[in-house]
Amino acid sequence: MIRIFRVLVPAGSLILFLAEVALVSACYVAGAYSDPDIDGDIFLGTESGWLRIGIVVILTILGLYFNNLYADTRVPTRTRLLQQLCLITGIVFLAQALIGFMDREFALPRKIMLMGSAMALVSIFVLRLLFGTAIRQAAGSRRVLFVGMTATVARLVEHLVKHPELGLTPIGYLDRREDDSGANGALTWLGEVGDLGRVIEERHPDWLIIGKRKEIPPWWADDFLELRFGGIRAERASSLYESTFGRVSTLEIQPSELIFGDALEPSPVWMSLQPAYSFALAAIAFLVLLPVLLFIALLVKATSRGPVLQRELRVGLHASVFPLYRFRCRYGETSGRLTPIGRILRKSHLDGLPQLLNVLRGDLSLVGPRAIRPEFASRLGELVPFYARRHLVKPGLTGWARVNGDGHAGIPDALAILEYDLHYIRSLSPAFDFLILLSAIRLAFSPR
């Protein structure tokens, strides 16, 4: 397992990504040498061959990414996988045709493209099948013993059982006998915390997850250190929860972490850099989309009376209130009826394009928590613990909670959204923002 931005990523996904980059590159290089009309060495050395192949490789990998083939590396059916790969290959061909129309110097010759694409399609298909088989055989390579049953542990157990590709197999838990009902039958009770030594000898776990820290006597520290040197890793349930789900467990937050530390605060360095790159990217996007913005503005003005933009109050950095811009989609501010163009804008989410102006004004960042209404923020601040922490950063056009299901029925309540927001605040960085933007683009073009 590998942690990227404090999120647990299967090492196999990264290995598969690197293997496919190398494999696709090799296929097109082989295609260059297999063309009798082209000298492979000259093509690669003096005719920008590596650049042309690199463009095709990037297009192919992006196709795999946008089809969610790195988030879910399991092969549902061979037919489905082959259909996805054929679709990706077709899109790459269309992109190459467009590149060739614009500048032939950056497009691959036809024979190399045909031969390389055929080899790449077959190679990726075979690699994915072999990788899927390896994943099934390697699943459960690490045996996990839980010390203390809590709601956080129960959620972890449920997730690990459903996702064997993570390579973590729960083998049981230790706790008082009366806490046995907390497992809901999903995990075997193996004894009390005092039986830890016996259970380790009998079950040989690879990982100890501490659910109840207060159950661990201070004088056990040397024993845990000895276990670590012996190859048995110990970790808090809250840490595994955050790395597995990409969320901070609010049930595990200790007040002392907020009083005496900066556990839930963003990095000051990244906070100072975020406005700069958010403004630069928003300015580029605004200039590129300016014809679209003007066209939509004319449609809104021509199809109904009223202003082109509507302003909605939202809560921003440090709980300050600002006007959020949208294209007007209704006949009036108090009307519940959508205009004909408003229905299209709402369904396609194009009504939010003017929020680029909020980014340029400094009200929003490209990435951050969702900007909510002041009345909702006030009420949620009263009901949800630590809710005010999400105002430590600017809200964003998109965010970690949104790409993980916010607004799609993937997140059932405000508490879960807050947990994603707290993880984002703690892990804020330019690289993390770039990852979230890529995920948002993938979701925007996803048929699901």
N, C-alpha and C positions, 0 to 999 in steps of 0.2 A: 504494500500500500504506500502511496505517496501523498503528501499533503501539499496542496497548492492553495495559497490564501486561506490557510487553516481549514480547508475542506478536504476530506478524505477522497482521493481519486484512485481507483484501481490502477496498480502499476501496469496491468495488462493493457489498459486503454492507451497509456503513453507509449508503451512498447509497440502496440499495433499501429499507432500514428506514425512513429519513426520508421517502422518496417514498411509501411505503405508508401511513405515518401521515397525511401530508397528503391522500393520495388517498381513504382511507376516511373521513376527517373531511369532505372535500368532498362525498362521496356522500350522507352522512346530512344534511348541511346542505341539499343540493339536494333531498333527500327531504322536508325540512321545508317548503321553499318550493313544492314540487309538490303538497302536500296542500291541496285547495280549502277544507277545513273549518278550516284553521289559518292564522293570520297568522304568517308566518315571522319577521318582526321582533319581534313580541310574544313568540313562543315562545322565541326565542333570548335576548331581552333580559330578560324578567320572569318566565318560567316555567321557569327552570333548564335551558333547552334545551342550553346548552353543556356543562353538567355531565352531562346524560343522554347526549349524544352522546359525550362523553369516556369515559364508562364503557363504551359499546359499542366504541369504538375500542380501548381498552385490552384488552378481552376478545378482540377480533379479532387484535390484534398478539400477545397471549399465545398464542392458538391457533396462529398461524403459527410462533411460537418453539418451542412444545412439540412441533410436528410436524417440527422440525428443518429448517424451510424457510429459515432464515438461515445455518445452518452449511453447508448444501449448496444453493447458489442455482441449480445447473444443473437443467434440466427433463428428467427421464428420458423421460417420455411425456406427451402432452397429456391422455390419459385419466387417468393417475395423478394429475397435478396437479389436474385438475377434481374428482376424487374427494376429494382432501385438502381442497380449498377448500369443497366441499359439506359435508363432515364438520365443518369449523370453523364454517361458517355455522349448521349445525344445533345445535352446542353453544352458540353465542352466543344463539340463539333460546331454548334451554332455560334458560340463565342469566338472560336477560331475563324469562322467565316467572317464575322464582324471585324475582327482584328485584321484579317487579310484585306478586307474592303478598305479599311482606313489606312493601313500601311503594311504592304506585303513583306517588308523586312523583319517584322515581328511575328509572322505566322509560319508555322511549320509547313514544309512541302507536303503535297497531298499523300504521296506514297508513305512517307515517314509517319504522318498522322494516322493513316489507315492501319499500317502494320503495328505501330506502337499502341494505338487504342485497343486493337484486338488482343494483343498480348497483355495489356494492362487489365482489361476486363476479365480475362480468364484467370490471370494471376491473382487479382484481388478476390475473385470469387473463391478460388481454391484456398487462399490464405485465410479468408474469413471462416470457411468450413473447418479448417485445421485448428484455427484459433478457438472456435466455439467448442470443439472437442476437448482441447487442452484446458479450457476454462472449466468445463464440467468435471474433468478428472482432477483438477487442482483445487476445486471449491472445498472449503472447509479445512484448509491447510493449517489454520491457527485455531486452537481450542481456547475458548474464553470462559473464565470462571468469574461470576459476579459476587462481590462481597457486599451484601446488603440489598434488599429489594425496595425500590422506590418507583414512583411514577416514571421518572426518567429512564430507569433501568428497564421497566416494562416496555416502554416505547422502543428502546434500543433492541431488545430481544425480538420484538415483533418485526422490526425492519430487517435485522440480520437473518432471520429465518426466511423472509420473503426474497432476500437478495443474496443468495449463496456466492455470487460472483465477487462479492467483497472479500471473500476468503476468511471470514470469521464465523466460527461455529460455536454457539452457546452450549455449554455442557452442563450447566447447573448454577445454583446460587447458594450462598450461606446467609442465614439470618435466623432470628428467633422463630420457633415453631409457629407462634400465632400469626406471624407475617406471611405464612405460606400462601394465603389466599391472594396476595399481591401478584403472584406469577400468572394468575388466570389460566393455569394448566399448561402454559407455553414453556415452562422451565422447571426442571427437577430440583427439589429442595434436597441438598446434600448434607445439611447439618448446620450447626451454629458457627459463628465467626471464630470461636475458640478451636474449632475443628479444622482450621485452615491447613495446618501442617499435615494432618492425616489425609485430607482430601487431595492436597498437592501430590503426595506420594502415590495415592491410588489412581487419580485421574490424569496426572501429568499435563496440566494446562500450560499454554504458551503465553497467556495474557490474563492478568488479574485486573478487573474493573471495580473500582471502589465506589459503591453507591452510597454508603453511609460512612462518612469519614469519622464521625464521632464514635463509631464502633471499633476503630483501630486504636489500640493503646499507644501512647507516645513511645514506649520502650520497644515497640516492634520495628522502629526505624532501621536498626541494624539488620534485622531479619529481612526486611524488604530490599535493602541494599545488597545483601548476599544473594537474594533471589534474582535480582537484576543482573548481577555478575554471572549467575548460573543460567541466564537465557530466558528467564521468566519476567516479562515486562508488567509493570504496574502503572495504572493510569486512572484518573478520576472519571467517573461516569459523565460529568459535565463536559470534559474535554473530548471524550469519544462522541458524545451527542453532537457537539458543535462541528467536529470534523466530519461526521457522518451525514448530518442533515444540512450543514451550512447555516445553522441557527444557534443562537445562544439560549440555553435552557433557563428561562426566568425563574423556575423553581429552584435552581441551584445557585442563584446569585446571592452572595453573602454581603450584607450591608458594609462590612469592614472593607470589602474590595472597593467600594465607592468612597468611603470615608478616608481611608489611608492609602489608596492607590489610584491608578489611572486605567484600571482594567477595561472600562467601557468608554474610553475617550479616544478620539481619532488622533493620528499622528500630527503634530503641529507642522511638520515639514510638508507632508502631503496636503494638509489643509491649505497651506499657503500657495501650493502649486496648482491645486485643482481649478481655481478661477481662471488661471491663465490658459490652460489647455482647453477648458470648457468654452471659454470665449472664442478662442481661435477656431475650434471645430464648429461651433455654432455659427460663426461668421461665414465660414466656407459653405456650410449647409444652407444658410440663408441666401447667399448669393446664387448657389446652384438652383435652389428651389424658388427663387424670386419670380420667374415666369409662372410657375404653378400657383404661387400665392396670389399673384395679381389676377390670374384667370379665375380662381375660386372666389376672390373678393368681388369681381364683376358679376359672377353668377349669383352670389348671395344678394348683392345690391339690386340686380335686375329681377329677381324672382319674388322679393318681398320688401316691404317697407321697414326702415329701421337702420341702425348702425351695422356696419360690416362685422365689427368685433364686439364681443360681450366680455365684460370684466366680472370675475368671480373672486371674492376674497379668500385668500389661503394663508396658512401659517408657514413662515419660513424660518431662517436661521435665528436662533435664540428667541423663538416664539414671536418674532415680528410679523406683522400682517402686511400682505402686498396684494395687488390685483393680478390675477392670472388671466391671460388673454386666450380667447378661443374664437373661432368663427361662429357667428350667430346661426343657430340651427332652428330656432323657433320664431313664430310670428311676432312675439313680444316677450318682454322679460317675465311677465306673469302668466303667459299663455303656456299651456301644456302641449299644444299642437306643433309638431315638427313640420317645417317647410319641406317641399319635395327635394330640394338640394340638401337640406339639413339631414334627411334620412340617409342619404348617400354618404354625407360627411361623417355622421355618427357611426355608420356601419363600417366604414373604411378607416375610422380614426383620424381622418384628415382634418377634422375640426380642431385638433390640437396643434397643428403646425405653427400657428402664431406664438406658441410658447417659446419658440426660438428667440422672440423678442425679450421674453423674461430672462432667458439665459444671457443675452447681450446686455440687459439692464443690471444683471447681477443678482436677480431675485432667485433664480434657479441655477442648478448645475445640470450638466447632461445626465449625470448619474447621481442618485440619492434616494432617500425615502420618498414616498408619495406625498405630495402637498395636499393637505386636507383642510376642510372648512374650520374656522375658529370655534364654532359651537361644538363640532365633533371633537376637536382637540381638547377643549376644556372638559368635556364630559369624560372622554377616554382617559385624560390625565387623572381624574378622580377615581376611575374604576380599575385601571390597569396599572400595576406596579411598574415603576421605572419608565413610564411612557414619555416623560419629559426628556429622557436622554436622546430621543430621536431628533430633537431640535438642536443638537450640538453640531449638526452639519446642515448644509443647504438641501432642500428637497430637489428632486431631479425629474427630468423628462421620463426616464426609466430608472429601474433600480433592481437590487438583488431580490427583493420580495416579489417584484412584478415578474421577473423572468423565471421565478420558481413557482408561479401559479397565481399571484395576486390578481384578482379580477376574473379568474378562470375556474373557480371552484376547487383549485388545488390547495388553497389556504382557507380553512373554515372560519377563522375568527381574527379579531384585532390582536389578540395575544400572540398568535402564530406569526402574523405580519411583523409585529414588534420584534420578535426573536430574530427574524431575518434582518431587520433594520439594525439591531444591535450588533449582529455579526458583521454587517457591512461597515458600521462605524468603527469597530475595532480593527478591521482589516483594510480600511480605506488606503488605496494607493493608485497611481496611474495605471499600472498593469491590471489591477482588479477592475478598474473602471472600463478598460479596454475589453476585458473578458466579458463584462456585463453587456457592453454595447454590441459585441459580436453575438451574444446569446439573444439580445433583443431583436437584432436583424434577422437571425435565424427563425425566431418565433414569428416575426412579421411575414415571412415568406413561407412559413410552414402551412401545409394544407389542413393541419389539425388545429 
